[in-house]
Amino acid sequence: MKSKLINITGAAAATLLLAAGQAAAADLSAGQAAYEKFACASCHGADAKTSVMPSYPILAGQHADYLLAALRSYQRGASGSTNVNARNNAVMTAMVQQLSDTDMRNIAAWLAQLPSELAIRR
């Protein structure tokens, strides 16, 4: 009986983890649409690597987790957080206030898969 309970519990946990992973999976087409909708290209370029100013970062090819962390840091900065991981930039803090966490995950995933000199693909 104990063995069956462990197997059922393990199967339920695996199912929940799989469902959570799928729910957190990014939607690349939604990422591209959000990049366009929120006018990211106006500063970072339509290809996300031809910025309008040299000081603006190239986003194409960056790691998705880095991009997501940066966007979340700008949101913390917009909230007035004094957290060490808060970024303050007048333009970016205004832009990220419009983004949901799903938007940020999708944008980060879409940007990460774009071709760029920043990433070496195998």
Backbone bond lengths (Angstrom), bond angles and torsions (degrees), N, CA, C in turn:
res aa  C-N    CA-C-N  psi(-1)  N-CA   C-N-CA  omega(-1)  CA-C   N-CA-C  phi
1 M - - - 1.456 - - 1.521 110.53 -
2 K 1.333 115.99 -45.15 1.455 120.23 -179.41 1.526 110.88 -61.38
3 S 1.320 117.10 -39.02 1.468 122.37 179.61 1.528 111.14 -62.79
4 K 1.347 116.39 -41.80 1.466 120.30 179.33 1.525 111.02 -65.74
5 L 1.330 115.88 -39.52 1.464 120.33 179.06 1.520 110.85 -63.29
6 I 1.322 117.32 -41.97 1.464 121.54 178.08 1.522 110.37 -63.82
7 N 1.317 117.76 -41.87 1.467 121.34 179.17 1.524 111.27 -64.44
8 I 1.327 117.00 -42.62 1.466 121.07 179.47 1.526 109.95 -66.11
9 T 1.318 116.65 -44.68 1.460 120.90 179.01 1.525 110.85 -62.15
10 G 1.310 117.39 -43.26 1.465 121.69 178.20 1.524 111.55 -62.99
11 A 1.322 116.81 -42.04 1.462 120.90 179.11 1.525 110.86 -65.19
12 A 1.325 116.38 -40.62 1.467 119.96 178.81 1.523 110.59 -64.77
13 A 1.329 116.40 -42.31 1.464 119.72 179.02 1.524 110.99 -63.82
14 A 1.320 116.94 -41.64 1.473 120.57 178.97 1.520 110.82 -63.39
15 T 1.317 116.96 -40.59 1.465 121.13 178.45 1.521 110.98 -63.47
16 L 1.330 117.24 -43.18 1.468 121.36 178.90 1.526 111.27 -64.24
17 L 1.333 117.21 -41.88 1.463 120.26 178.72 1.519 111.24 -64.50
18 L 1.331 116.71 -40.94 1.461 120.51 178.55 1.523 110.43 -63.35
19 A 1.324 116.65 -44.19 1.464 120.66 179.33 1.521 110.94 -63.76
20 A 1.334 117.29 -40.83 1.465 120.76 178.93 1.513 110.69 -64.50
21 G 1.313 117.76 -40.59 1.464 121.57 178.47 1.511 111.77 -63.95
22 Q 1.325 116.72 -40.17 1.458 119.99 178.91 1.522 111.01 -69.40
23 A 1.314 117.25 -36.71 1.460 120.62 179.27 1.521 110.39 -66.66
24 A 1.331 116.46 -32.50 1.456 120.75 -178.14 1.532 112.08 -86.60
25 A 1.329 117.01 -8.41 1.465 120.05 -178.74 1.524 109.90 -63.48
26 A 1.309 114.88 139.54 1.461 120.24 -177.14 1.524 110.91 -81.67
27 D 1.296 115.39 150.34 1.461 123.94 176.90 1.524 106.81 -106.05
28 L 1.341 116.35 106.85 1.466 120.68 -174.62 1.525 112.49 -64.09
29 S 1.324 117.32 -40.55 1.470 118.40 -179.94 1.531 110.61 -67.28
30 A 1.328 116.74 -35.44 1.471 119.88 176.14 1.528 109.91 -68.25
31 G 1.325 117.06 -33.51 1.456 120.97 176.72 1.515 112.02 -63.85
32 Q 1.323 115.75 -44.43 1.463 119.99 177.45 1.524 110.65 -64.05
33 A 1.324 116.02 -42.91 1.469 120.26 179.51 1.531 110.78 -62.67
34 A 1.324 117.37 -41.39 1.467 120.50 179.15 1.521 110.85 -67.52
35 Y 1.334 117.94 -39.54 1.463 122.17 177.11 1.531 109.75 -56.97
36 E 1.324 115.63 -42.23 1.469 120.71 179.03 1.533 111.13 -73.69
37 K 1.320 117.09 -45.01 1.466 121.82 -177.27 1.529 112.49 -60.24
38 F 1.322 116.36 -41.73 1.458 120.35 -175.88 1.530 112.44 -92.72
39 A 1.329 116.80 15.16 1.469 124.09 171.92 1.527 114.45 58.83
40 C 1.312 116.88 33.68 1.469 120.76 177.97 1.533 110.81 -61.08
41 A 1.335 115.68 -33.16 1.464 121.15 -178.33 1.526 112.50 -64.91
42 S 1.323 117.47 -21.74 1.466 119.60 -178.60 1.528 111.62 -62.68
43 C 1.313 117.58 -24.36 1.472 121.29 176.12 1.531 112.32 -112.56
44 H 1.335 116.08 -41.14 1.462 120.46 -172.31 1.523 113.78 -94.45
45 G 1.324 117.59 -3.86 1.455 121.81 179.09 1.516 112.07 88.04
46 A 1.333 116.05 151.64 1.464 121.21 -179.09 1.520 111.51 -61.86
47 D 1.332 116.57 -31.71 1.467 120.87 179.73 1.528 112.09 -91.78
48 A 1.312 117.14 1.11 1.473 125.49 179.68 1.523 112.79 63.64
49 K 1.328 116.49 16.39 1.465 119.11 175.86 1.526 112.39 -136.87
50 T 1.327 116.86 0.64 1.459 121.72 177.12 1.521 107.78 -116.83
51 S 1.320 115.72 76.09 1.462 121.53 -177.01 1.519 110.75 -69.27
52 V 1.321 115.79 154.33 1.460 120.55 -179.49 1.526 111.97 -74.66
53 M 1.323 117.13 -20.21 1.463 121.65 177.01 1.525 107.90 -133.27
54 P 1.317 117.19 141.05 1.471 119.55 -178.80 1.531 113.82 -59.29
55 S 1.302 117.93 -24.76 1.466 120.28 -179.22 1.530 112.77 -78.40
56 Y 1.334 117.98 -13.49 1.460 120.90 178.60 1.520 108.42 -81.13
57 P 1.311 117.86 133.84 1.464 119.85 -173.96 1.523 114.24 -71.84
58 I 1.311 114.23 151.84 1.460 122.21 169.77 1.521 105.98 -76.44
59 L 1.309 116.82 128.85 1.456 120.92 -178.05 1.526 112.51 -102.47
60 A 1.322 117.03 -31.85 1.464 121.02 -178.67 1.524 109.80 -60.51
61 G 1.322 115.38 131.40 1.450 120.71 176.58 1.512 115.55 85.08
62 Q 1.323 117.69 -5.57 1.467 119.77 175.53 1.528 108.40 -68.45
63 H 1.304 117.09 157.80 1.464 121.04 176.93 1.527 109.34 -68.22
64 A 1.315 116.04 136.29 1.465 121.13 -177.98 1.521 111.81 -59.19
65 D 1.330 117.88 -40.18 1.462 119.19 -178.79 1.528 111.60 -66.69
66 Y 1.328 117.20 -34.18 1.468 120.90 176.06 1.529 110.27 -65.88
67 L 1.328 116.65 -46.83 1.465 120.74 -179.25 1.530 111.16 -62.05
68 L 1.331 116.14 -43.13 1.460 119.99 179.43 1.529 110.48 -64.01
69 A 1.313 116.92 -42.52 1.471 120.52 178.06 1.525 110.68 -62.24
70 A 1.333 117.08 -39.90 1.468 120.36 178.94 1.525 111.02 -64.68
71 L 1.330 117.29 -45.24 1.464 120.25 179.36 1.528 111.17 -61.66
72 R 1.321 115.89 -42.72 1.465 119.15 178.21 1.524 111.34 -65.28
73 S 1.325 117.10 -34.63 1.470 120.99 177.32 1.520 110.99 -64.74
74 Y 1.328 116.69 -39.36 1.469 119.90 176.09 1.527 110.51 -65.39
75 Q 1.332 117.41 -37.08 1.467 119.27 177.00 1.522 110.90 -64.26
76 R 1.334 116.76 -41.10 1.471 119.12 176.79 1.525 110.13 -62.47
77 G 1.317 117.41 -39.39 1.462 120.87 177.54 1.512 111.95 -64.39
78 A 1.333 116.25 -38.20 1.466 120.84 179.14 1.519 111.35 -65.92
79 S 1.330 116.38 -28.78 1.469 119.60 -178.73 1.521 112.06 -82.36
80 G 1.330 116.49 -1.92 1.455 120.19 -179.67 1.516 113.21 84.40
81 S 1.317 116.39 12.55 1.458 120.96 -178.85 1.529 110.66 -62.83
82 T 1.308 115.50 142.86 1.465 120.51 174.77 1.526 110.00 -99.42
83 N 1.316 116.50 10.87 1.458 122.98 177.79 1.525 109.29 -55.90
84 V 1.301 116.12 140.74 1.467 120.91 179.93 1.532 110.94 -60.43
85 N 1.320 117.88 -23.87 1.458 121.93 179.59 1.522 112.91 -94.38
86 A 1.305 118.10 21.60 1.463 122.02 177.28 1.520 108.70 -98.03
87 R 1.321 115.87 134.09 1.463 120.91 176.98 1.519 108.42 -107.78
88 N 1.305 115.79 140.53 1.458 120.96 178.76 1.522 109.51 -121.11
89 N 1.304 115.16 115.38 1.457 123.09 176.28 1.515 105.07 -149.34
90 A 1.319 117.13 124.18 1.468 120.90 -173.05 1.522 112.89 -55.07
91 V 1.315 116.98 -43.21 1.468 120.06 -177.82 1.526 110.57 -72.10
92 M 1.316 116.51 -51.21 1.465 119.68 -175.03 1.527 112.69 -68.02
93 T 1.320 117.99 -37.02 1.459 117.89 179.33 1.530 110.56 -66.04
94 A 1.330 117.08 -33.21 1.468 120.17 175.75 1.524 111.00 -69.07
95 M 1.324 116.56 -39.43 1.464 120.51 -177.18 1.530 111.87 -68.89
96 V 1.328 117.52 -44.26 1.468 119.65 -174.09 1.521 113.47 -72.00
97 Q 1.320 117.75 -18.08 1.462 119.66 178.37 1.524 111.12 -62.34
98 Q 1.318 116.89 -22.65 1.464 121.83 -179.74 1.523 112.78 -82.69
99 L 1.336 117.43 -15.02 1.458 121.93 -170.85 1.523 113.01 -92.94
100 S 1.312 115.09 137.25 1.463 120.24 170.79 1.528 107.87 -85.01
101 D 1.308 116.98 168.53 1.464 120.20 176.92 1.529 110.18 -61.92
102 T 1.327 117.41 -37.20 1.464 121.20 177.60 1.522 110.50 -64.31
103 D 1.332 117.59 -43.43 1.466 121.00 176.17 1.523 110.12 -56.10
104 M 1.322 116.02 -47.18 1.470 119.96 -177.56 1.522 111.46 -63.40
105 R 1.347 117.54 -42.85 1.463 120.56 178.70 1.521 110.59 -62.95
106 N 1.325 116.93 -43.00 1.467 121.05 -179.03 1.523 111.71 -66.63
107 I 1.319 117.00 -44.45 1.466 121.04 179.04 1.529 109.86 -62.03
108 A 1.322 117.03 -46.48 1.464 121.28 -179.02 1.524 111.13 -60.52
109 A 1.314 117.26 -42.86 1.469 120.62 179.88 1.519 110.92 -66.68
110 W 1.328 117.21 -41.44 1.465 120.23 179.97 1.522 110.78 -64.90
111 L 1.320 116.82 -44.94 1.463 120.18 179.64 1.525 111.56 -63.25
112 A 1.310 116.78 -38.74 1.472 121.11 -177.30 1.524 112.17 -63.35
113 Q 1.310 117.55 -31.74 1.460 119.06 -177.07 1.525 113.50 -88.82
114 L 1.333 117.70 -3.02 1.465 120.38 178.46 1.531 110.60 -71.49
115 P 1.329 116.34 145.84 1.471 118.54 177.52 1.524 110.78 -67.30
116 S 1.315 115.47 140.18 1.455 120.82 -177.70 1.511 109.33 -165.80
117 E 1.317 115.42 157.48 1.456 120.74 175.06 1.525 111.15 -73.48
118 L 1.337 116.58 -10.20 1.462 120.35 -178.65 1.525 112.52 -75.95
119 A 1.315 117.20 -20.82 1.456 119.96 -175.49 1.523 110.97 -122.71
120 I 1.283 115.35 141.94 1.465 120.86 174.05 1.500 107.16 -106.76
121 R 1.313 116.64 118.05 1.461 122.08 -178.29 1.519 109.20 -98.15
122 R 1.285 116.86 141.68 1.469 121.25 177.20 1.483 111.18 -105.61
